Amino acid sequence: MHTPDKATVAAVMSSDLLKVSEHWSLHSLIEFFNIHRISGAPVIDSHGNLKGVVSLTDILRFDSSAQHSIEENPLTQYYYSGLEGMTPEQLGLAGGDQHGQHLVCEIMTPHIIALDQHASLDEAIDIMCSNRIHRVFVTRDGELAGVVSTLDILNHLRR
């Protein structure tokens, strides 16, 4: 039997948001994800306006499309090794990649799923499950204030 969680998204969110530019190359994005050990981030334009969200799933979708197949872009395997802390150079994949020629804005999801800071954690869980996503952004007075990830929820439930 499920007992509703009284916590709000603000109580469990991460407020240190790492943002990426829509004009970054995919190569820069992958390095950023690897350095910070994250799998997704909000995307901003040159004025700091929120434009969308990008994740490892978007990169994998890009790489698996017919025009960016593994034969053309062997860096797909980088994601799996990257999660273990390996660099493209360590994998022997430093040169000739398609990721340097494409931008974040080409693969990002322009639709942002966000909740007000006062929303319940149960509401966030419902949205994440129904949309099959791993993060929900949190707003305060209409401005981006943080993010609640599946890991944040698991850490909260463990307490």
C-alpha positions as a printed Julia matrix, in Angstrom:
159×3 Matrix{Float64}:
  0.0    0.0     0.0
  1.37   3.4    -1.02
  1.6    6.1     1.62
  1.71   9.59    0.12
  4.97  11.43    0.7
  4.41  14.86    2.28
  7.71  16.28    1.0
  7.74  19.02   -1.6
 10.01  19.03   -4.62
 11.86  22.0    -3.11
 12.83  19.86   -0.12
 14.62  17.26   -2.24
 15.75  19.19   -5.32
 19.31  19.96   -6.29
 19.62  23.72   -6.52
 23.13  23.76   -8.0
 22.01  23.57  -11.61
 24.65  22.91  -14.22
 23.45  24.48  -17.46
 24.7   23.98  -21.0
 24.68  26.34  -23.98
 22.56  25.55  -27.01
 25.62  26.48  -29.1
 27.99  23.92  -27.58
 29.2   21.1   -29.79
 28.06  17.62  -28.85
 31.7   16.84  -28.1
 31.77  19.65  -25.49
 28.47  18.43  -24.07
 29.75  14.87  -23.67
 32.91  16.09  -21.93
 30.79  18.29  -19.63
 28.52  15.36  -18.7
 31.53  13.16  -18.06
 33.42  15.73  -15.95
 30.38  16.5   -13.8
 29.08  12.9   -13.79
 25.59  13.95  -14.86
 23.27  12.58  -17.52
 21.22  15.66  -18.39
 21.04  19.43  -18.05
 18.9   22.44  -18.92
 19.87  24.24  -22.12
 20.18  28.04  -22.22
 20.72  30.54  -25.01
 23.38  33.27  -25.09
 21.13  35.51  -22.95
 20.63  32.88  -20.25
 17.06  32.07  -21.29
 15.92  28.48  -20.83
 15.56  26.79  -24.23
 15.18  23.1   -23.45
 16.77  20.06  -21.88
 19.4   17.66  -23.2
 20.38  14.23  -21.9
 22.45  11.19  -22.71
 19.31   9.75  -24.29
 19.3   12.6   -26.82
 22.94  11.9   -27.68
 22.3    8.19  -28.07
 19.26   8.91  -30.25
 21.44  11.16  -32.43
 24.1    8.48  -32.75
 21.64   5.71  -33.52
 19.91   7.59  -36.33
 20.67   6.21  -39.8
 22.8    9.19  -40.79
 24.89   8.94  -37.6
 25.28   5.19  -37.31
 27.98   3.49  -35.27
 29.96   2.85  -38.47
 30.1    6.59  -39.07
 30.45   7.55  -35.43
 32.16   5.0   -33.17
 31.88   7.38  -30.2
 28.54   5.84  -29.28
 30.53   3.35  -27.22
 32.13   6.32  -25.43
 28.95   6.9   -23.42
 29.1    3.51  -21.85
 32.79   3.79  -21.04
 32.43   7.48  -20.15
 30.22   6.53  -17.26
 33.19   4.6   -15.95
 35.44   7.68  -16.25
 37.23   6.84  -19.51
 38.05   9.67  -21.93
 37.77   9.49  -25.73
 41.57   9.62  -25.9
 41.85   6.61  -23.62
 39.46   4.78  -25.93
 41.44   5.8   -29.02
 38.5    7.78  -30.38
 39.84  11.33  -30.26
 39.78  12.23  -33.94
 37.2   12.55  -36.71
 34.01  12.52  -34.7
 30.62  13.84  -35.78
 30.12  15.31  -32.31
 32.36  18.26  -33.11
 30.2   19.16  -36.11
 26.77  19.18  -34.44
 25.31  21.44  -31.74
 23.26  20.89  -28.61
 20.34  22.82  -30.16
 20.08  20.12  -32.85
 19.37  17.31  -30.4
 17.85  18.94  -27.3
 14.24  18.52  -26.28
 12.63  21.98  -26.44
  9.76  20.99  -24.13
 10.57  21.57  -20.45
  8.68  19.65  -17.8
  8.69  21.71  -14.63
  6.82  21.93  -11.34
  6.42  24.76   -8.88
  8.58  24.41   -5.76
  5.48  23.72   -3.65
  4.44  20.68   -5.69
  4.51  17.38   -3.84
  7.18  14.79   -4.38
  4.39  12.34   -5.28
  3.36  14.67   -8.11
  6.93  14.73   -9.4
  7.11  10.93   -9.27
  3.82  10.62  -11.17
  5.04  13.01  -13.88
  8.39  11.28  -14.19
  6.77   7.86  -14.49
  4.06   8.9   -16.95
  6.55  10.77  -19.16
  9.33   8.18  -18.75
 11.87  10.85  -17.76
 14.61  10.98  -15.13
 14.36  14.6   -14.04
 11.79  17.34  -13.45
 12.79  20.97  -13.2
 11.6   23.07  -10.29
 10.52  26.71  -10.58
 10.19  29.46   -8.01
  8.16  32.5    -9.05
  8.38  31.33  -12.66
 12.19  31.09  -12.62
 14.24  27.89  -12.76
 15.28  27.05   -9.18
 16.46  23.46   -9.31
 15.95  19.93  -10.51
 14.62  16.75   -8.96
 16.19  13.61  -10.38
 15.46   9.96   -9.8
 18.6    9.84   -7.66
 17.33  12.74   -5.5
 14.09  10.83   -4.93
 15.91   7.61   -4.06
 18.14   9.45   -1.58
 15.06  11.02    0.01
 13.27   7.68    0.32
 16.35   6.06    1.84
 16.29   8.48    4.81
